[in-house]
Amino acid sequence: MRASSVVRLLIDHGLEATRLTALGHGEYHPLASNETVEGRMRNRRVTVLILPAPPDLAGD
């Protein structure tokens, strides 16, 4: 849900929805234990990966 929220925010700020994808992995790849408040805070994260545009979108 957190990744989807970030995608919606980016769309609201003008990015094309067709160029964005949300993937949720936190449940399966936590950085820390969810047993502590600190661990849960570390696990609340979003990573944004920016890839170069494919040649047909880059205007080449």
C-alpha positions in Angstrom: 0.0 0.0 0.0 2.9 2.4 0.7 4.4 1.9 -2.8 0.9 2.5 -4.3 0.6 5.7 -2.3 3.9 7.0 -3.7 2.8 6.1 -7.3 -0.4 8.0 -6.8 1.5 11.0 -5.4 3.8 11.0 -8.4 0.8 10.8 -10.8 -0.8 13.7 -9.0 2.4 15.7 -9.6 2.3 15.1 -13.4 4.1 11.8 -14.1 2.5 9.5 -16.6 0.8 6.6 -14.9 1.9 4.2 -17.7 5.6 4.9 -16.8 5.2 3.9 -13.1 4.9 0.6 -11.3 4.4 -0.2 -7.6 5.9 -3.3 -6.1 5.6 -4.3 -2.5 8.3 -6.4 -1.0 8.6 -5.2 2.6 6.6 -8.1 4.0 9.1 -10.5 2.5 12.4 -8.5 2.7 12.4 -6.6 6.0 15.5 -4.7 7.0 15.0 -5.3 10.7 12.8 -7.3 13.1 9.2 -6.1 13.4 9.3 -7.1 17.1 10.5 -3.6 18.0 9.3 -0.1 17.3 12.7 0.8 15.8 12.7 -2.3 13.6 9.2 -1.4 12.3 10.3 2.1 11.6 13.3 0.9 9.5 10.9 -1.4 7.6 8.6 1.5 6.6 10.4 2.5 3.5 10.0 3.1 -0.2 12.8 2.7 -2.7 12.4 4.6 -6.0 14.3 3.1 -8.9 14.7 5.4 -11.9 15.6 3.7 -15.2 16.5 5.3 -18.5 13.7 5.6 -20.9 13.5 3.0 -23.6 14.9 4.3 -27.0 11.4 4.7 -28.4 10.4 7.1 -25.6 13.7 8.9 -25.4 13.1 10.7 -28.8 16.1 9.0 -30.5 
